[in-house]
Amino acid sequence: MRARVLIRPKAGILDPQGVAVERALPALGFAGVANVHVGRLVELDIEDSAQLESMCEKLLANPLVEDYEVELLQGSG
């Protein structure tokens, strides 16, 4: 089974990458952009989806400062 884990900073946590992107976009001519957050996307093939929560809590995300969402996909690849 294929899984996708989207990891992003929790609300209220400083996101320096998001701030840098938010500042750079107007300089490149893109107006009307606000509240930019930069996260990570991890995709993996896994046999037992019951392990995903533990993987996220122990390695893939830092639960103190990051939220994550898990999406299970059909098939692999």
N, C-alpha and C positions, 0 to 999 in steps of 0.2 A: 504494500500500500504506500502511496506517495502522500507526504504531509508537507504543509507549508506553515512556517511559524513566523509571524510578523511581530517584531520587537521594536518598541519605541519608548522614549522617556515618559515617565508618569507626568501627569499634569502638575505644574508647579516646580518641576525639576529643570534646572538650567540645561539648555540644549545649545551649546556653542556652535555646532554645525548648522543647526536650523537658523540661528541668528545670522551666521555668515551668509547663508544662502538668501535669507530674507533681505539682507543689506545689498547683496550683489545683484539681485534681479532687477531692481529699478535702475541701477547703473548700466545695465545691459538693455534698457528700454522696455522692460516689462513692468507695467504699472498695476496697482491694485492688488498686490500680493501681501498677505499678512498671516501671522500665526503659522509659520513654517516649522515643521518638525522633521528631523531626519532620523530614520530608524534602520533596521536591518531585516532582511528576509532570508530565512534559512529553509531550504528545501531538502528533504531526505526521504529515502525509501526505508520503510520500517515494517517488520513482520508483525509486531505487537503494538498497536496504537495505545494500549493502556500504559505504556512506558513514557509516552510523550510528556505528560504533566511533570513527571519526575525529572526528565531530561531538561525541561525548561527551567525548573526550580533549581537544579544543581549545576547546570553548565551553560545552557543556551542564553538565558536571561539572568539579569541581576534583579531579583524580585524586590529589593529595597528601593530601587530607582527606576525600574523598567516595568512596563506592562507588556503582555504578549497575548496574541490570539493564535489559535491552532485551527488550521483548515485541512480536513482530510480530502484527498483527491482520489478519483478512480484510476486504477492502473498505476503504471510507473513510466517515467520518461516524458 
